[in-house]
Amino acid sequence: MGVRNLIPHLKRYAPSSLKEVSLSHFAHQPLAIDGTLFAYQALYTSYKRGGRDHESEEQMSDAALILRGIYYVARKLTFHNVQPLFIFDGPGTGVRSIVKAVERERRRERRKELLSAIESEEQRHDRLDHLNDLLNIMSHLSSSQLDYVTADLETAAALMTDEEATSIQPPPDKPSRPPPETAAKDIEHVKNMLEAHVDNLLKIQSADDESRPVKSAAREELALIEAIKQEGALNPEHIIHLQLLQKHHLTRQDKLRSRIAQVTPNLVKQAAHLLDLMNISHYTIEKDDYEGEMVCASLASHGLVSATLTEDTDAIVAGDGLVIQKLGRNILDKDLVTVVDPQLARDGLQLSRSQFVDLCILMGTDFSSTIEGIGPVRAFGLIQKFGSIENILKNQPKLVTGDTFLPEIARGVFTRQYVPDDNLISLAEKTRTHVKQVDDTAALRYLNEQGVMDVGYGRAEGDGGVRLEKFPGE
């Protein structure tokens, strides 16, 4: 998601480069929109939500979620009389594919980790459902029956620290308690199921290959069961506790799923078709592997559009044109956006373009790791003093760089200018000079056919009912 902590750094050291304005400030002006990013943001926002329409969200496909998000952005812009030109990433077969080989390999490894975490959450989902069923049965037991069912559980020991466990003397052996006379067979079955459930949690706790979040989740379930055992009764607080565990599980599961969601070429085609129905300009990058924010930044630098709309701060590094961020993110006023001026940013920091690029590389990008021990503030001071990464390393021999610190590759990404082809130049010119009448009728019919829900909410105000959330790490 661009340069790490760049916006907070500019707020501190170059505040004049940032300005909050109403989206109407760009009325009757062409803007280049990072369409692929907003498609991903629509997925992340929808997966992340757990409120009013969470159940309906789960019924919507990725295509429907993306279409709803793109529709929201398009209507938000046209409501304020902005003339949008959506730019979508292409298949990616050119130079940038080679440049980003390291990053893609890292993403593949991360995807494997996420899939494993999702599998663990699915197992937890089944466990919590099973525990919910057990608690429903246990709620009908008498206190003596509940005492029998929980008597032999080893939950307390599992919840102790090593120090606590060694300081407690083992209890004397107790004879097994016979089950109460009433419904003995059924109670024995409940006891066996609960003990099996606890045994499973204990195995997770002791497994060397389980992650910390998985073990923590198992510990929370053990704590709930131990509380029921200690109190000798199933109280409403225990049910609420379980409901909170289920809610936390759903939130984590949604978060993990959002991070493996992918905007495929077919999904881009569907989004482009929606924009066609709305009579809104769009362009899909066909050659080389430039990403949308870089092409948008190039259009702004060439004066073909007034600004770039993207949450990716790479656009601030790559071009000179204005960059608009935080669309629909201001809680108090959804019409406010943040405008970043890259030239004022460099002036405020008193850095040349090449120095600014090197600063951003040191702060952290998608294309190179950072140097251990160097954060944003120290990086800024070193660039001010030595002027370049090479000079920093030459004068600071104790700094250690790893194999994934690739400043030349990152520089190539930021300085390799995209040259718009004739088709894109013509499309940008038409976007600027021809004010199009947006037609919602066919678009809404298409959205309905694709299973998009709640799209009409707030439409008259240019607000599709969706509040775009921050990306992870943003």
Secondary structure, DSSP 8 states (H G I E B T S, - for coil): --STTHHHHHHHH-GGGEEEEEGGGGTT-EEEEEHHHHHHHHHHHHHH--STTHHHHHHS-HHHHHHHHHHHHHHHHHHTT-EEEEEE-----SHHHHHTHHHHHHHHHHHHHHHHHHHHHHHHHHHHHHHHHHHHHHTTS-HHHHHHHHTT--HHHHHS-HHHHHHS------------STTHHHHHHHHHHHHHHHHHHHHHHH-TTS-HHHHHHHHHHHHHHHHHHHHTS--HHHHHHHHHHHHHHHHHHHHHHHHH----HHHHHHHHHHHHHTT-EEEE--STT--HHHHHHHHHHTTSSSEEE-S-THHHHH-SSEEEE-TT--SS-TTEEEEE-HHHHHHHHT--HHHHHHHHHHH-BTTB---TT--HHHHHHHHHHHSSHHHHHHH-TT----TT--HHHHHHHHHS-----HHHHHHHHHHHH-------HHHHHHHHHTT--STTTTGGGT--S------TT-
